[in-house]
C-alpha cells in the first residue's frame, strides 16, 4: 500500500483542483475592468470573424471528410506494413473477421502510445471533419469512425478497449486546440513568403487541415478577407526555457538534470457570458525536455470549456459555472536501473494520463481597484479512462496501470 499511496494521491489530485491568483495592481481606470486585462497580454487585438469567412468554412463536405479519414488509416497501415514491416500490419480478410468475432480487449502498449499517440491520431480523424465544415460534436463522429476502422480492420491484433475510448475523446480535445490554433495562423490576404510561411506553419500545427487546404486550392487562394473561421479571439501565449532537475529520494539520491521548455496558450475569455460553443475558451500547456533518458514530450494539459453560465456579474466580481473537458498527460522514464525498495527494478519518477475526463468547474474573479485581484477556479472531474505508473513495471510490457470509471 505504501508503494501505491503517492500515485493514488496524484490521481485524486487530477479529480479536484483549486488555484488562487493574486496581484497588486495600479489604481483602476475604466479600461482596467476588461476581462483578464490585469494579467493577460494578447498576441493581437481581438476581432470577430468575418461572416463571409464563417459561412464559407461551415459548408459541409461529407464525402471528402470521410475519404480523408479512411485515407489516413490506409496510408498509416501502408507505412507500418511496407516500411516498418510491423507484425501487426500483416492483415487479411481472415484477420478482420477474427477481430469482429473476438471483440475488444485491453491492450498492453506503453503509456506514450495509449495515452498520447492514439489521441493524437484521433485528432487527425477529428480534423478531417472539422476542416470540412463540421462542428465540434459532428467532427467527434469522424474520430469515432476512424478509430473503429483502425481497431477492427487495420491491425491483426484484437481491437483495443482503451484505444476506442482514448482515440476519439482525447482526439477531440487535441484536435480542437490544433484547429483553432491553425486558424489564428492563416491569413488569406497574405502572399509571397509570408503566405508560404503561414501555410507551412498551419500545416505543421494541423496536418489534416493543411492537407484539406492543399487539395481544395485554399492554400494559395488570395482573398479580400482573412479566411479565419473564428476571427482573432483574446489569446495570450507564453514561452519559457530553463533548467529542470529530476531527483529520486532514496539512499542513492539519484538525479537527472537537463533543459525544459514550456508553451502555454490561453484562448478566449474565461468570464464570457452564457456560452454554448465548445472550446470558445481553453488553455493548453505543453512541456518538452532535453534530458538524457527522458522523453522529449513530458507534459500536455488541455482544459476546454464546453458550455458555461454566468452566476454573478458585478463590477468587482465575476462567477461562472461550466462543463469542461480535460486532457492530461505526464511522462518520465528511467533515471536509474538500480533496484530500490520504492520501485522495482528501475526508478521512474512518474507516469500519468487521462485522455477521457469530463467535469464541472467554477471560475471566480474579484477586482479590488488599487489593491488586489484574485482569480480562482475549482474543478471536479470524472476520469473515464486513465493510467498511472505501475508497481509491476518489471513484469508487464505495459508500463502503467489502467484506471477505468465503472458505473
N, C-alpha and C positions, 0 to 999 in steps of 0.2 A: 504493500500500500504506500510506503514512503516513496518508492520509486515513481509511482504514478501520480502522487498528490500534486507536484508542481505543474504537471501537464493538465490535470483536471482543473486546477485553478486558472490556468491560462485559457482553457476552453470556456470556462464560465465568464471570464473577463470579456470574451467576444460576444457574449449574450447581452450584457448590460454595460454601457459605457457612459461616463459623465465627464465633462470638461468645463473648466471655468477660465475665462479670459478676462483680464482687466488691464487698463492702461490709463495713465494720467494724460489728460488732453488739454489743449489750449482752450481759452474761452470760446463758447459756441457762437457761430453765426448761423444764419438760416440754412446755408448750403451744407453745414456740417451735419444736418439731420438726415441727409440722404442715406439710403440703405448701405451699410458697410463702408461708408466713406471714411470712417475714423481709422480703418486699418487696412483697406484694400486699395491697391493702385492698379487700375485697369490697363490692359495692354493696348486698348484702343477705345475711343469714345463709343459707347453703346448706341446702336442704331437698329431700328426694326427692319425686318425682312421686307424686300420689295414684293408686292402682291403678285406681280408678273412672275418673278422667280419662284415663289412658293407654289403657285398654281401649276407651273411647268414641271417642277420637280416632284409634285404629288400625283402626276399622271402614272397610273399603274401599268406595268408591263409584265404580266404573269409568266408568260412562256419564256421570256428572256431570263427572268429571275430563276425559274425552275431549271432552265438549261445551264445556267451558271452554277447552281447548287450541285446538280448531277455532274457537270463537267469538272468541277473542282474535285469531287470524290474520285472520278475516273482518273484524272491527272495525278492525284496523290497516290492512288493504287499503282498506276503505271511506274511511278518513280520508285515506290517500295519494291515492286516486282522485278523491274528490269535494271535498275541502278543499284539499289541496296540489296536486292535479292533476299529480302526478308522471308523467312519460312512461312509467316502468317499471310503473305500476299499471294501464295500459290492457290488461287481459288478455282472452283469449278461449279457446275450446276449441283454436283453432289454435296459440296461443302455448304452451298447456300441452303439446300433442302435440309441438311443436318442442323444448321443454325436455327431454322424455323422449327424443326422437330424438337430440339433440345431446349430451346428457350434461353432466358437470361440467367447469368450467374455473376457473382462478384469476382473481379479480376485482381491480379496481384502486381500491376505495374507500379512504378515508383511515383512518389507524390508529385514530382515535377510533371510527369506525364498526365496523371489523372486529374490533378487539381489546377494545372495551368495550360498545358499543351492542348488538352481536349477542349476546355472552354475557349481557347484562342481559335481553334478550328471552328468551334461553334459561332464565333464572331464573323468568320468568313461566310458561313451559311446565312447568318442573320443579315449581313450587309448585302447579300445578293437580293434580299427582299427590300431592304432599306434604300439601296441605291437605285431601285426600280420603282419608286413611288409609294411603297407600302409604309404604314405607320409602325410604331413600336410593337404593338400586340400582334399585328399581322405578320411582321417580319420574324417574330418568335416562331411562327409555324414553319417557316423555311428552315430555321435552326433545328427544330424537332425532326422535320422530314430528312434533312441532310444527315443528322446523327443516326436516325433509324436506318437509312440506306447503307451507311457505312457499317454499322454494327451487324446488320442482317446479311449483307451481300458482299462486302468488300474485304473481309478477312476470313481465314479458315479457323480462327479461334471463335469460341462461343461468344455470343453477344454479351456485353457487359452492362450490368445493372447500374453501377456507379457512373459509367460514361454516358448512358442515356439520360441521366439526371443532370450531371455536371455540364455536358456539352451545350445543350440549348439554354439552360438557365444562366450559367456563367457566361455563355457566349453572348447573350443579350446585354449583360452588363458591360463587358469589354467592347462589344460591337457598337453600342450606342455612344460610348465615350469616344471611340475612334472615329465614328461617323461625324459626330458634332465637332470634333477637333479638326478633322479634314475640311469641314465646311467653313471654318474660320480661315483656313489657309488659302482656299481657292478664291480666285477673282477673275471673272470672265472679261473684265475690262482691260486686263494686263496683256502684254505682248512681248515678244522677244525673249531675252534671257530671264527676265522676271517671270514671264509666263511659264517657261520651261521649269524654272526652279520651283514655282508654286505647284505645278502639276506633279513633278517628281516627289516633292515633299508630301503631298497629299496621297500619292500612290504608296509611299513607304508607310505612312500612318494607317491608311485604309486600303489595302491592296485590291479588294473586290470593287470598291467604288472607283479606284483608279482604272481597273480593267474595264468597268462599265463605261467610263468616260471615253476610253480609247475606242471601243467598238461602236459607240454611238456618235463619235465625232465631236463630243463636247469638250474634249481635251484641247482642241485647237480652235474651237468656235469663238469668235470675238463678239461680245455683247455690249450693249449700252448700259447694262446693269451688272451687278457683281456676280449674279448666278448663285448666291448663297440661299440655302433653304431657311436659315434661321437668322439672317442678318448678322449683326455683331452684338451679342448679349454682353452683360457685365462679366468680364473674365479677368482673373488675375493669375499670373504664372510666377512661380518661384523656383530658381535653380540653386543648388548648393553642392559643394565638394569639400571633403575634409577627411581626416584620418578616422579609422574605425579599429576597435580592439575587441576581439572575442576571447574571453577568459573562462576556462573551466576550473572551478574552485575545488580542488582536491589536494592530495599530498604532493602532486607534481606541479600544481599551479601552471597548467599549460595555457598558452596564449597564442593567438594569431593576430597579426597586425596587417593593415593594408589601407587602401583608399576606398571611400564610399561616396557615391553621388546620389542626389535626390532631385526629383522633379515633382512639383506639387501644383495642381491646377484646381482652381475654384471657379465654377462656371455657373452663372445665373445669380439670381437674388434669393438668398435663403429665407428672407422675410417677405416674399411676394404674397399678395392676396390670394384668395382661393385659387388653386391650380389643379388641373386635371391632366396635364400633358407630362408623361413620364420623362424624366431627365432634363426638364427645364432648369433644374438645379442639380448639380452633382459636384463632388470633389473627388479627385484622383491623385493618388500618391504612388510613386514608383521609386524604389531604391535599387541601385546596382553597385556591386562591389568589385574591386580589383584586388584580389587577395588569394594567395596560393591555397589550393584545395577547396576553395569556396565557390559556389555557383555565382555566375555573373549577375543573375537576377535574384535578388534576395527578398524583395518585399513588393507586393502590389495590393493596394487597397482602393476600393471603389465604394462610394456611398451615393446612391442615386435616388432622388425623390420621385416617387410615382404619383402621388397626389398630396395635397395639403389644404388646410383650412386655418384661417387666422382667428384666434380666440380673443386676443387683446390687441388693439391698435390705438395707442395713445402717443402723444408727442415724445415721451421719455421711455415708453415701454412697448415692446412687441412680444407676443407669444403666439406661436403657431404649433399645430399638431399635424403630423403627416404619416404616410406609409413610405417606407424606404426599402430598396433592395441593396444588399451588401455583398461584396466580393472581397475575400481576404486570402492572402497567400504569403506565407513566411517560410523561407527555406534557408537552411545551412547544411554544411556537410562535415565530414570527419575532421576534427582538429588534432586527433591523436589515435593511433591504433593500439595503444596500451590498454590493458584491462583495468577496469575501475569498479569499485563497489556500487557506484551510482548507475552506470550504464555499461552493458557488456555487449560485445567485446571491444567496442570502439566508442569514442566520445564525440557525440554530435550534440551541439547546443540545443537545437530546436527544429521542429518541422510542424507546420500547421497550415491547413487550408479549409476554407468554407466557400465553395463556389455557388452554393444554393442556400441563401439566407435571406429572410424577409422579416420585417418587424415594423413597429410603430416608434415614433420619436417626437420629442418636444424640442423646440428651439426658442430661446428666450434672449432678449437684449434689453438692457437698461442703460440709458444715456443720461448721465448727470453732468450738465454743462460745466466745464472748467474743473471737474473733479475726477470721476471715474466712469469708464464704460465697461460694462460686464456682458460678455457673451457666454451663454451656457447651452449645452444640449444634453439630452438623455435619450438613449435608445434601448429598447428591449427587443431582441431578435430571436426568431426561431431558426435554428440551423438544420435544414432538411437533409443536408449531406455535408459531412466534414471529415477531416482526418487530422491526426495528431501523432507525434513521434511515438514509436512503439518500443517497449522494453524487449521485444523479440526481434530486434534488428538483425541478430545473428542468424536466425533460423528461417526467415522467410525472404523471398525476393522483394515483396512489398515492404518498404521501409517506414511504414506508418500504420496506425490502427484506424479503421474506418469508424465514423460516428454517424448513425442514421437515426432520424427522428421518426418514431413509430407512433401510430395513433391506436 
